[in-house]
């Protein structure tokens, strides 16, 4: 029996209130989700007392470690106490930026032993994410962990169970879902603006060496300045390799390729908007087309994911693509395609265009009517016009919707404010370990599909690989 999706749509519209309902499609200006985001910003204008201070440490001070730390310190009451990295030069840079008294180490366990540290940012290479997050929570630390939450699907439940047992706050760092534009996209989708969803096209394209993970190497990188043995702990011994350390995203032993880096951002947003738990079937393909620099992961990857029907939404298909040789330049978008319109979430906002069907089914499509005898054409036309009025034969129109993200809005800061709200007063986390794993696991399954050349079946409710 088909689900009554219109019922859930009506309930959502009732929640929006009469003021919002009176606005025309082209004049939607302020909706409930948007107001919630603004409330989060306003509450941080209050003065923070000393008892509200949170001391943090950053573990992994590369690109995202630096960005995360700079953003976290914008939140009042947050203080940096320590930093860890396996490369000496980055620890030197931390002291240059934040003072010579900041404690630094190449062994993250020294940070976890410190009683004065309340929370840690885990921004290492992917293969250390679950290990450090679990160790940190077991030592009583709250955790902000960069995406993807885990390196392997088999590690997901260990992280979830540790968080449940320790009751520590854990936020996964796919910060886009804290953006006001994603809140708007979710709201418009739930209000039924595109009708019934049937498929989603999500892309993330780049066109540069840096975008393809060929990061600038330091001049002094060596086995003396890098703790290589700690980096490959638990793996087979091999000599120091600068590429595998500084370009770790290019290697599946240390990173998770395009799916773990960029598919996960796209799926995080898709799951947030649709309230989906994940796909049931995943197939991926790709190639190493241009960046033949020793990497063992593709530079062009596509995936198809089939999402099951649930009480919240009909079944739909997701098509993902990442291209590091995009002649069109850098671009990212998520297009939600429904029966009545298309909603596109881009870099700076949301647009919806509508294409509605006429009530009447039409007649003589692509001039098929003209292939019949003249008398039959006239009879069919007469019958059609007697059944359907002129209004019924014309497709209705609906004004497009365009929402631009406000200047200065910082979803990265919003994500951290949500994390520290959770630490301070138990506020619900946007991307807890269960949400993070549900976004991460299908991406890791995409890698498995590519390398094993097969369809991967996934149980999105129980978060485990499925048979058959």
Buried (B, 14 or more C-beta within 10 A) or exposed (E): EEBEBEEBBEEBBEEBEEEBEEEEBEEBEEBEBBEEBEEBBEEBEEEBEEEBEBBBBBBBBBEBBBBBBEBBBEBBBBBBBBBBBBBBBBBEBBBEBBEEEBBBBBEBEBBBEBEEBBBBBBBBBBBBBBBBBBBBBEBEBBBBBBBBBBBBBEBBBBBBEBBEEBEBBBBBBBBBBBBBBBBBBBBBBBBBBBBBBBBBBBBBBBBEEEBBBBBEEBEEBEEEBBBBEEBBEEEEEEEBBBBBBBBBBBBBBBBBBBBBBBBBBBBBBBBBBBEBBBBBBBBBBBEBEEBEBEBEBBBBBBBBBBBBEBEEBBBBBBBBBBBBEBEEEEBBBBBBBBBBBBBBBBEEBBBBBBBEEEEBEEBBEEEEBEEEEEEEBEEBEEEBEEEBEEEEBEEEEBEEBEBEBEEEBBBBBBBBBBBBBBBBEEBEBBBBBBBBBBBBBBBBBBBBBBBEEEBBBBBBEEBEBEEE
